[in-house]
Amino acid sequence: MSPMTERVELRLDTDTLTSIDSWRANQPGAPSRSDAIRQLVERGLGKHELRFSKGETLIMWMLADLLKAGKVKGDIRTDFVINALSGGHLWALEMEMPGVFHDDIDSSNTWKSVVRWLEMWDFVENSIEHFSATDLKKLEVALDSAPDTHKFWGFDGNYESEYMSVAQFLVRDMKRFSRFAKRDMNSHSRRVGYYTRMYDVFEPMRMKMVHGRLGVNDLIKILEADA
């Protein structure tokens, strides 16, 4: 890497700076704002093109050759992979298999938050299902809404797509939280702020639950944070 000897003055609007800060917060090592801008400039200039080490290239070639020799049927065209590797056309692999070669990696903060929120909602819904008629009425009066409306509906597909994708993968691919298996996870409204406030109320109560369930008074406090 060439030494950084040139200083560049840069003025950006508040929205752009907010987007940069949001991006860098989800990157490994949480780079500084200036480092984040440098990384984004390098990406824009194509410095993050697909590259393999010599060892990785050899391994990929051998695997493609084994698949070809074994006449294994699948979605990967082995001749294409071999020709792309031998000809140095790694861009072709990215173009042919965009679902494999991409930069979208879930941040640890995102997936850990989604797991916590799914666990919380599992407790919430399970508790409501076991309430007596008296408790259900108390819940309805306190929140001015039917108890069965208080369910986990997911995340906003437009503004919280990373969270929604993590939830879908946990439920559909990892077979966790089966309670939510038939839900599409698109709430069509922003939910991250609500779930964060709810969890702040829920977390101290978790160790005091009886039989893994919340009492109606505690549940009202949690759901009021979502109001």
C-alpha positions, 0 to 999 in steps of 0.5 A: 500500500502506498504511503498516505501523504496527501491530505484531502479536505472533505465536506459532507452533509449530515445524512451522508455522515450518518450513513457512513457512521451506520456502515462503519459501526457494523464493520469488523474492528469498528473503523474510525470515520476517516478509515471508513471513508477510505474503505468505501472509496477503495470499494468504489474504485474496485480495489475489493475485487474478487481475489484468491491466493494461489493455494485457494485457486488450487483448492477450487480447481481441484474441487471443480475437477473432482465434481467433474470427474464424479459427474456430480449433478448440481448448480455449479458448472465445473467447466466454467469454474475451471476456465474462469480460474485458468483464464484469470476471469474471476469477475466472471465468477462474481457475475455468474454466482452473485449469491455466493460472492457478495459483501453482505455479512451480518454484523454480530450486533445485528444477529445477537439482537435478533436472537434476544428479541426472538427469545423475548417474543417467544416468552411473551406469546407463550405467557399470553397463551397461558393466561387465565380469562381474568388476566387476558381481560386485564391485559386488554384493558391496560393496553386497549387492544386484544391480547392476540394482537401482541405478536412478533411480526418481524422487521421493516423490509425496506429499512430493517432488511438485515434484521429481517433476513437474520430472523428469516434465516434463524427460523427457516434455515436453522429451524429455531423459534418454530413458533414464528415459522409461518410468518413472513417477518415483514412488519411493514413498519420499523420495529428495531427501536420498539424491540430495543425498548421492550428488551430493556424492560424484559431483561431484568424480569427474565431471571424472576419468571415462574415456569418460564412465563411472565406474569400479566403485570410484568407483561403489561410493562414490557408491551407498554414499551412497544406502544 
